[in-house]
Amino acid sequence: MTKNVANPDRLAPAVNKHAASLESRIRSRSAVVGVVALGYVGLPLSVEFGKAGYRVVGVDTDAEKVGALRRGESYIGDVRAAEVRSLVLESQRFQASTTYDVLRDADVIFICVPTPCTRDKEPDTRYIVEAARGIAAHLQPGRLVILRSTTYPGTTEELVRPILEATGLRVGEDVFLAFAPERVDPGNHRLSFREIPVVVGGCSPVSTHLAQQLFAQVVDRVVPVSSPAAAEMTKLLENVFRNVNIALANQLAVLSDRMGLDVWEIIGAAATKPFGFMPFWPGPGTGGHCIPVAPCYLVWKAREYGVHLDFIELAARVNDEMPHHVEQKVLLALNPQRTGTETRILVLGIAFKRDVADSRESPALKIIELLRRRGFAVAYHDPFVPEQQADGVHMLSQPLTAETVAVADAVVILTDHTAIDYQWVVDHARLVVDTRNATSGVAKGRERIVRL
């Protein structure tokens, strides 16, 4: 059974000298916080601990990111440059480096590296292993390591712990290890970092205790669970829940399209029920680091126990097939006689979700590939993604002008960024294929719109 931790003073005291010393430094905020990988997870985390008064040292292998941070610049939309500038240049509480040497003095070290899937839909944990080895090279007694990356249940104990203990230090006695999944929702400004509860599961009771103490300094609510595997499974459940429900919405979208029904109208009507229903919306597929990746990690791990997660696999396949459905919608909407490179397609939005600059695993990239292989000339506009590799081609975001819209045989809306005036787009376009219901408020020109 889990407990909600509101007051860290009510927790059981630490039980050995290393833990007691670390707990004291955490509470006094004299502990040094280390963060490996300064992306969408690591940079906001670094900034929050820096704002809370901790000295933060960050490691990233991308020299351009490190250079930007050293200049006081932010490359993450949810992190204000003023915050980075204050921490790096003014208070000097945040230092970024391309080497693990800066972790030598870190009391707490977070691992926030990416965890993609391989082409065979298996976990790619090489970045976790590399990070753990880099940390182990500088590990000293009394340190706390916390894995934040989305991964399969068992990763913390099976991959990270052996690497740390190969140094001769014992987890739970000399050093401490926990898993605390990130719950970042890029572009969502309704909830602050402090308002999002943190789930923690340690490899020992002391590890859990220390992780609770640490997070209690920067968030309002900490939820301990019995083990790292329980915390890892919690994260996968959250993501798979979304993936499965999006798949349901996508299948209903396909059926509604065949039946001549408006799936957005139907879901909106169902959402008026005050209990027992939660709306999920269809789209061109799922993207981002977490939602498409979680099923592959969970399904892979389940096989180890002789369990086949057919339901979850099917949902993932439904979402994976949506780019092909969009391709067919575009083909049917176009004049069948117009084929080859003389047909021009303008894609609006290639980020995986609205108002973010993240295109990882975006279904837009697959759709661009499919349309290009049909021989179409494809260009894109995205105010958040100035350049992108798609189908092996380096593409630049085109300015959204009356000319770029008018010359396109079809404008395909794949990400519904709020900065775009969709009535203006419809006014200037010959044909609009809308996969996000972005044109729902359009008053005129609806005869030129084809919806998912």
C-alpha positions as CSV (number, residue, x, y, z in Angstrom):
1,M,0.0,0.0,0.0
2,T,1.3,3.4,-0.9
3,K,1.3,6.6,1.2
4,N,1.2,10.2,0.1
5,V,4.1,12.1,1.6
6,A,3.2,15.7,2.5
7,N,5.6,16.2,5.4
8,P,9.1,14.8,5.1
9,D,9.7,15.2,8.8
10,R,7.3,12.4,9.5
11,L,9.4,9.9,7.6
12,A,11.4,7.3,9.4
13,P,15.0,8.5,10.1
14,A,17.9,7.3,8.0
15,V,19.7,4.2,9.3
16,N,23.4,4.5,8.5
17,K,26.0,7.2,8.5
18,H,26.1,7.6,4.8
19,A,22.3,8.0,4.5
20,A,22.2,10.3,7.6
21,S,24.9,12.6,6.1
22,L,23.2,12.7,2.7
23,E,19.8,13.4,4.3
24,S,21.3,16.3,6.2
25,R,22.7,17.8,3.0
26,I,19.4,17.3,1.2
27,R,17.4,19.0,3.9
28,S,19.9,21.9,4.2
29,R,20.0,22.1,0.4
30,S,23.7,22.0,0.4
31,A,23.7,18.7,-1.6
32,V,25.0,19.0,-5.2
33,V,22.5,17.6,-7.7
34,G,23.9,16.0,-10.9
35,V,21.8,15.4,-14.0
36,V,22.8,13.2,-16.9
37,A,21.2,14.3,-20.2
38,L,19.8,17.8,-20.4
39,G,16.8,17.3,-22.7
40,Y,13.1,17.6,-22.1
41,V,13.4,15.7,-18.8
42,G,16.8,16.7,-17.6
43,L,16.8,20.4,-18.2
44,P,13.5,21.3,-16.4
45,L,14.6,19.0,-13.5
46,S,18.0,20.9,-13.3
47,V,16.3,24.3,-13.4
48,E,13.8,23.3,-10.6
49,F,16.5,22.1,-8.3
50,G,18.6,25.2,-9.1
51,K,15.6,27.4,-8.3
52,A,15.2,25.6,-5.0
53,G,18.7,26.6,-4.0
54,Y,20.8,23.5,-4.9
55,R,23.9,23.6,-6.9
56,V,23.4,21.6,-10.1
57,V,25.9,20.0,-12.4
58,G,24.6,18.7,-15.7
59,V,26.1,16.4,-18.3
60,D,25.2,16.1,-22.0
61,T,27.1,14.7,-24.9
62,D,25.6,17.3,-27.2
63,A,28.2,20.1,-27.3
64,E,25.7,22.5,-28.9
65,K,23.3,22.1,-25.9
66,V,26.0,22.6,-23.4
67,G,27.2,25.7,-25.3
68,A,23.8,27.2,-25.3
69,L,23.3,26.6,-21.6
70,R,26.7,28.2,-20.8
71,R,25.5,31.3,-22.7
72,G,22.3,31.3,-20.6
73,E,20.1,30.1,-23.5
74,S,17.3,27.6,-23.4
75,Y,16.4,25.2,-26.2
76,I,13.4,23.7,-24.4
77,G,10.1,25.6,-24.9
78,D,8.9,24.9,-21.3
79,V,12.1,26.3,-19.8
80,R,12.4,30.1,-19.9
81,A,15.8,31.5,-21.0
82,A,15.6,34.0,-18.1
83,E,15.6,31.1,-15.7
84,V,18.7,29.5,-17.3
85,R,20.5,32.8,-17.5
86,S,19.8,33.5,-13.8
87,L,21.1,30.1,-12.7
88,V,24.1,29.9,-15.1
89,L,25.3,33.4,-15.4
90,E,24.0,35.2,-12.3
91,S,23.8,32.9,-9.3
92,Q,26.2,30.3,-11.0
93,R,24.2,27.5,-9.4
94,F,24.0,25.5,-12.7
95,Q,27.0,24.2,-14.6
96,A,26.8,22.2,-17.8
97,S,29.5,20.0,-19.2
98,T,30.1,17.3,-21.9
99,T,32.1,15.1,-19.5
100,Y,31.2,13.1,-16.4
101,D,34.0,14.6,-14.4
102,V,31.6,17.3,-13.0
103,L,29.7,14.5,-11.2
104,R,32.7,13.9,-8.9
105,D,31.2,16.2,-6.3
106,A,27.5,15.3,-6.9
107,D,25.6,13.9,-4.0
108,V,22.5,13.0,-6.0
109,I,22.7,12.0,-9.7
110,F,19.7,11.7,-12.0
111,I,19.7,9.6,-15.2
112,C,17.4,11.3,-17.7
113,V,18.6,9.7,-21.0
114,P,16.4,8.6,-23.9
115,T,15.2,5.0,-24.1
116,P,14.1,4.4,-27.7
117,C,12.9,1.1,-29.3
118,T,14.9,-0.8,-31.8
119,R,13.6,-1.6,-35.3
120,D,12.5,-5.0,-33.9
121,K,10.4,-3.3,-31.3
122,E,12.7,-4.2,-28.4
123,P,14.1,-1.9,-25.7
124,D,17.2,0.0,-26.5
125,T,18.8,0.6,-23.1
126,R,22.3,1.5,-24.3
127,Y,22.0,5.1,-23.1
128,I,21.1,3.9,-19.6
129,V,24.1,1.6,-19.5
130,E,26.4,4.3,-20.8
131,A,25.1,6.8,-18.2
132,A,25.4,4.2,-15.4
133,R,29.0,3.5,-16.4
134,G,29.9,7.2,-16.5
135,I,28.4,7.7,-13.0
136,A,30.1,4.5,-11.6
137,A,33.5,5.9,-12.7
138,H,33.0,8.8,-10.3
139,L,30.8,7.2,-7.7
140,Q,31.7,7.7,-4.0
141,P,30.0,6.4,-0.8
142,G,26.9,8.3,0.3
143,R,25.6,9.1,-3.2
144,L,22.0,8.7,-4.4
145,V,21.4,7.7,-8.0
146,I,17.8,8.1,-9.4
147,L,16.8,6.7,-12.8
148,R,14.1,8.8,-14.5
149,S,14.0,7.4,-18.0
150,T,11.0,5.5,-19.2
151,T,11.9,1.8,-19.2
152,Y,10.7,-1.8,-18.5
153,P,10.1,-3.1,-15.0
154,G,13.4,-4.4,-13.6
155,T,15.8,-2.0,-15.4
156,T,17.0,-0.3,-12.2
157,E,17.8,-3.5,-10.4
158,E,18.9,-5.6,-13.4
159,L,20.9,-3.0,-15.4
160,V,21.9,0.0,-13.2
161,R,22.5,-1.8,-9.8
162,P,25.1,-4.3,-11.1
163,I,27.1,-1.5,-12.8
164,L,27.2,0.6,-9.6
165,E,28.0,-2.4,-7.4
166,A,30.9,-3.4,-9.7
167,T,32.7,-0.5,-8.0
168,G,32.7,-2.5,-4.8
169,L,30.1,-0.1,-3.2
170,R,26.9,-1.8,-2.0
171,V,23.5,-0.4,-2.9
172,G,21.4,0.3,0.2
173,E,24.5,0.6,2.4
174,D,27.2,2.5,0.7
175,V,25.2,4.1,-2.1
176,F,21.5,4.4,-2.8
177,L,19.5,3.8,-5.9
178,A,15.9,4.5,-6.9
179,F,13.5,4.9,-9.8
180,A,11.3,8.0,-10.1
181,P,9.6,8.2,-13.5
182,E,9.3,11.6,-15.2
183,R,5.8,12.9,-15.9
184,V,6.6,15.8,-18.1
185,D,3.8,16.9,-20.4
186,P,5.5,19.2,-23.0
187,G,3.5,22.3,-23.8
188,N,1.1,21.8,-20.9
189,H,1.2,25.0,-18.8
190,R,-1.8,24.2,-16.6
191,L,0.3,22.4,-14.0
192,S,3.7,23.6,-12.6
193,F,6.6,21.2,-11.9
194,R,5.8,21.4,-8.2
195,E,2.1,20.4,-8.7
196,I,2.9,17.1,-10.5
197,P,3.2,14.3,-7.9
198,V,6.4,12.2,-8.1
199,V,6.3,8.4,-7.7
200,V,9.5,6.9,-6.2
201,G,10.6,3.3,-5.6
202,G,14.0,2.5,-4.1
203,C,16.2,-0.6,-4.1
204,S,16.1,-0.5,-0.3
205,P,13.9,1.3,2.3
206,V,16.7,3.8,2.8
207,S,16.9,4.5,-0.9
208,T,13.2,5.2,-1.1
209,H,13.4,7.4,2.0
210,L,16.2,9.5,0.6
211,A,14.5,9.9,-2.8
212,Q,11.3,11.0,-0.9
213,Q,13.3,13.5,1.1
214,L,14.9,14.9,-2.1
215,F,11.7,15.3,-4.1
216,A,9.8,16.7,-1.1
217,Q,12.0,19.8,-1.6
218,V,10.7,20.6,-5.0
219,V,7.2,19.0,-5.4
220,D,4.1,19.1,-3.2
221,R,3.4,15.4,-3.2
222,V,5.6,12.3,-3.2
223,V,4.1,8.9,-3.7
224,P,6.4,6.0,-2.5
225,V,5.9,2.5,-3.9
226,S,7.4,-0.8,-2.8
227,S,10.2,-1.2,-5.4
228,P,11.8,0.3,-8.5
229,A,9.9,-2.2,-10.6
230,A,6.6,-1.0,-9.2
231,A,7.5,2.6,-10.1
232,E,8.7,1.5,-13.5
233,M,5.4,-0.3,-14.1
234,T,3.5,2.7,-12.9
235,K,5.1,4.8,-15.7
236,L,4.3,2.2,-18.4
237,L,0.7,1.9,-17.2
238,E,0.2,5.7,-17.5
239,N,1.6,5.6,-21.1
240,V,-0.1,2.4,-22.2
241,F,-3.4,3.7,-20.9
242,R,-3.2,6.7,-23.2
243,N,-1.9,4.5,-26.1
244,V,-4.8,2.1,-25.8
245,N,-7.5,4.8,-25.6
246,I,-6.1,6.7,-28.5
247,A,-6.2,3.5,-30.5
248,L,-9.9,3.1,-29.6
249,A,-10.5,6.7,-30.8
250,N,-8.6,6.1,-34.0
251,Q,-10.5,2.9,-34.8
252,L,-13.8,4.7,-34.3
253,A,-12.5,7.5,-36.5
254,V,-11.9,5.1,-39.3
255,L,-15.3,3.5,-38.9
256,S,-17.1,6.8,-38.6
257,D,-15.4,8.0,-41.7
258,R,-16.8,5.0,-43.6
259,M,-20.2,5.6,-42.2
260,G,-20.2,9.3,-43.0
261,L,-20.2,10.3,-39.3
262,D,-18.2,13.0,-37.5
263,V,-16.1,11.3,-34.9
264,W,-15.2,14.5,-33.1
265,E,-18.9,15.3,-32.8
266,I,-19.5,11.8,-31.3
267,I,-16.7,11.9,-28.8
268,G,-17.6,15.5,-27.8
269,A,-21.2,14.3,-27.1
270,A,-20.0,11.3,-25.2
271,A,-17.7,13.5,-23.1
272,T,-20.8,15.3,-21.7
273,K,-21.5,12.2,-19.5
274,P,-20.4,13.3,-16.0
275,F,-19.1,9.8,-15.0
276,G,-17.6,6.7,-16.5
277,F,-16.1,8.3,-19.7
278,M,-12.9,10.1,-20.5
279,P,-12.5,11.6,-23.9
280,F,-9.5,10.7,-26.1
281,W,-9.2,12.1,-29.6
282,P,-8.1,10.6,-32.9
283,G,-5.2,11.8,-35.0
284,P,-2.6,10.7,-37.5
285,G,-0.9,8.4,-35.0
286,T,1.0,8.7,-31.7
287,G,4.3,10.4,-31.2
288,G,6.8,11.7,-28.6
289,H,9.2,9.6,-26.6
290,C,6.8,8.0,-24.1
291,I,3.5,6.9,-25.6
292,P,4.8,4.9,-28.7
293,V,7.7,3.5,-26.7
294,A,5.8,2.2,-23.6
295,P,4.0,-0.7,-25.3
296,C,7.2,-2.1,-26.8
297,Y,9.0,-2.0,-23.4
298,L,6.0,-3.7,-21.6
299,V,5.3,-6.3,-24.3
300,W,9.0,-7.2,-24.4
301,K,9.2,-7.7,-20.7
302,A,6.0,-9.6,-20.5
303,R,7.4,-12.3,-22.8
304,E,10.0,-13.1,-20.2
305,Y,7.1,-14.2,-17.9
306,G,5.3,-16.1,-20.7
307,V,2.6,-13.4,-20.9
308,H,1.4,-12.2,-24.3
309,L,-0.1,-8.7,-24.1
310,D,-2.2,-9.1,-27.3
311,F,-4.6,-6.3,-26.4
312,I,-1.8,-3.8,-25.9
313,E,0.1,-4.9,-29.0
314,L,-3.1,-4.6,-31.1
315,A,-3.6,-1.0,-29.8
316,A,0.0,-0.1,-30.8
317,R,-0.6,-1.6,-34.3
318,V,-3.8,0.5,-34.7
319,N,-1.9,3.7,-33.9
320,D,1.1,2.6,-36.1
321,E,-1.3,2.2,-39.0
322,M,-2.8,5.6,-38.8
323,P,-0.2,7.3,-41.1
324,H,-1.3,4.9,-43.8
325,H,-4.9,5.9,-43.3
326,V,-3.9,9.5,-43.6
327,E,-2.0,8.7,-46.8
328,Q,-5.2,7.1,-48.3
329,K,-7.3,10.1,-47.2
330,V,-4.9,12.4,-49.1
331,L,-4.9,10.1,-52.2
332,L,-8.7,9.9,-52.3
333,A,-9.1,13.7,-51.8
334,L,-6.7,14.6,-54.6
335,N,-7.7,14.4,-58.3
336,P,-6.7,10.8,-59.2
337,Q,-5.1,12.2,-62.4
338,R,-2.6,14.2,-60.4
339,T,0.3,12.0,-59.6
340,G,4.1,12.3,-59.4
341,T,6.3,15.3,-58.6
342,E,3.9,17.8,-60.1
343,T,1.6,17.2,-57.2
344,R,2.5,19.5,-54.3
345,I,1.7,18.7,-50.7
346,L,2.1,21.2,-47.8
347,V,2.2,19.6,-44.4
348,L,1.2,21.9,-41.5
349,G,3.0,20.8,-38.3
350,I,5.5,18.0,-37.8
351,A,6.0,18.2,-34.0
352,F,4.4,15.2,-32.3
353,K,1.9,17.4,-30.4
354,R,0.5,21.0,-30.4
355,D,2.8,23.9,-29.5
356,V,6.0,21.9,-28.8
357,A,9.3,21.7,-30.7
358,D,9.7,17.9,-30.2
359,S,9.3,15.8,-33.4
360,R,10.5,12.5,-31.9
361,E,8.5,9.6,-33.2
362,S,6.1,12.0,-34.8
363,P,3.6,10.3,-37.1
364,A,4.1,13.3,-39.4
365,L,7.5,12.0,-40.4
366,K,6.1,8.7,-41.5
367,I,3.3,10.4,-43.5
368,I,5.9,12.6,-45.2
369,E,7.8,9.5,-46.1
370,L,4.7,7.8,-47.5
371,L,3.7,10.8,-49.6
372,R,7.2,11.3,-50.9
373,R,7.3,7.6,-52.0
374,R,4.2,8.3,-54.0
375,G,6.2,10.7,-55.9
376,F,4.7,13.9,-54.4
377,A,6.7,17.0,-53.8
378,V,6.3,17.5,-50.0
379,A,7.1,20.7,-48.1
380,Y,6.2,21.5,-44.5
381,H,5.6,24.5,-42.2
382,D,6.1,24.3,-38.4
383,P,6.7,27.4,-36.3
384,F,8.4,25.2,-33.7
385,V,10.6,22.9,-35.9
386,P,12.7,25.0,-38.3
387,E,14.5,22.0,-39.8
388,Q,14.0,18.2,-39.9
389,Q,15.3,15.0,-41.4
390,A,12.4,13.1,-43.0
391,D,12.7,10.1,-45.3
392,G,16.5,10.7,-45.4
393,V,16.0,14.3,-46.7
394,H,17.0,17.4,-44.8
395,M,13.9,19.7,-44.9
396,L,13.5,23.3,-43.9
397,S,10.2,24.8,-42.6
398,Q,8.7,26.9,-45.3
399,P,7.2,30.3,-44.5
400,L,3.4,30.2,-44.3
401,T,2.4,32.6,-47.0
402,A,-0.6,32.9,-49.3
403,E,1.6,31.7,-52.1
404,T,3.0,28.6,-50.3
405,V,-0.6,27.6,-49.4
406,A,-2.1,28.4,-52.8
407,V,0.4,26.5,-54.9
408,A,-0.2,23.3,-52.9
409,D,-2.5,20.7,-54.3
410,A,-3.3,19.7,-50.8
411,V,-2.6,21.2,-47.3
412,V,-2.4,18.4,-44.8
413,I,-2.8,19.4,-41.1
414,L,-0.8,17.0,-39.0
415,T,-0.2,19.1,-35.8
416,D,-2.7,21.7,-34.7
417,H,-0.4,24.5,-33.5
418,T,-2.4,27.3,-32.0
419,A,-0.3,30.0,-33.7
420,I,-1.8,29.1,-37.1
421,D,-5.0,30.8,-38.4
422,Y,-6.9,27.9,-39.9
423,Q,-9.6,30.0,-41.4
424,W,-6.8,31.9,-43.3
425,V,-5.3,28.6,-44.4
426,V,-8.7,27.3,-45.7
427,D,-9.3,30.7,-47.5
428,H,-6.1,30.3,-49.5
429,A,-6.0,26.5,-50.0
430,R,-7.4,24.4,-52.8
431,L,-7.8,21.4,-50.5
432,V,-7.3,20.8,-46.8
433,V,-6.9,17.4,-45.2
434,D,-7.4,17.9,-41.5
435,T,-6.3,15.1,-39.2
436,R,-6.6,17.1,-35.9
437,N,-10.0,18.8,-36.2
438,A,-8.1,22.1,-36.3
439,T,-10.6,23.5,-38.8
440,S,-13.7,22.9,-36.6
441,G,-14.2,26.6,-36.1
442,V,-13.9,27.5,-39.8
443,A,-16.9,29.4,-41.0
444,K,-16.4,29.4,-44.7
445,G,-14.7,27.2,-47.3
446,R,-15.8,24.0,-45.5
447,E,-16.4,22.3,-48.8
448,R,-12.6,22.3,-49.4
449,I,-12.0,20.4,-46.1
450,V,-11.6,16.7,-45.8
451,R,-11.4,15.4,-42.2
452,L,-9.8,12.3,-40.8
